[in-house]
């Protein structure tokens, strides 16, 4: 007979009498997972026990360790009854127990007090109040969502403790505190409440855990804050989908501007800070629209995310299905075909599906790409340059006719975007940088002294000095 039980979170005398009698039964062999636990050490002083601590040194991976522990228990069980005793409860965080239950269905399993029970008792918290999540410090989920009271266990090493503290600090409000609990259930029990940034990594150990009960930060916190603003702020409350469009456009361009400064091969943390800030402003617009839609009974932010998730899976059959692709171009082609099929209608024209509300430079490139897909395109950039010159000549010949000049100017811009496309450049970004250069040089001209009253030649000299 194999009996699996737990030693509870602390001392041996904390274990129920019925379990202690099984552990002290001389007719059964006892294997403990580790002696690095007060009840294990105290039990070893009362009787002979076999430990698995030696297996920790021999195993290359945790999977190898769990397999070796299970094999040891099964081997001893071939010669008689055996008890396998683990710290805490055999039902929480005991991966070798899972293997034993799968290998030997007749195992007797005796529940025990877990570290979770000890934490809940210490914090005096009832999970039925606002829920509870239990996480492994070695494998925190990504994204980490702390929207309910949370226990993080397996904080056995200082580097793990430090990494967990740094991670949670990024997703909790600045004023949040956490509670570090050490050696609960024993005379050495210690409870320390502190901010995530000030967690003492030296408190890490086999019997260390963390309890978090804070208003959520991160994405969940932003969603909840948006709901409060819609309820309590007069300006936020009166906004509509239509009134928010201008802000979405403005914030999107500010994000593009921030991204344009990410030029270095090495990460530019200052520039990334600006991108992070502008991404937040774009996200605010998304949350705003989702909140209004939710109030109208249409959808909420989770619906938006789920629709996007399903779309990503449908449009990546080479990742989530059996389709094979050889290039990024083939991925893009499949994407477009699946997108058309989702709409339930075939394109009447290759020009269909390009929004007319796009910025003109971007739309020009999209339209040209559509034409290029069917072969209506120059083969290389050098062939486009004569076309640009041709359009410039036509513009020059029509300068006296306002309507014709407008048409020819549009052709010049369109042909320049075609040239940018063949050069592999983003016309919008190139123009933005050119405008930035002009602005910086003009500011330098102004910094050299008053401009008003200078002749054009004098201004040109300042311009050349600014360029230098």
Beta strands, then each sheet from edge to edge (+ up, - down):
strand 1: 2-6
strand 2: 29-32
strand 3: 50-51
strand 4: 82-86
strand 5: 108-110
strand 6: 133-136
strand 7: 150-153
strand 8: 178-182
strand 9: 190-194
strand 10: 208-212
sheet 1: 3+ 2+ 4+ 1+ 5+
sheet 2: 6+ 7+ 10- 8+ 9-
end
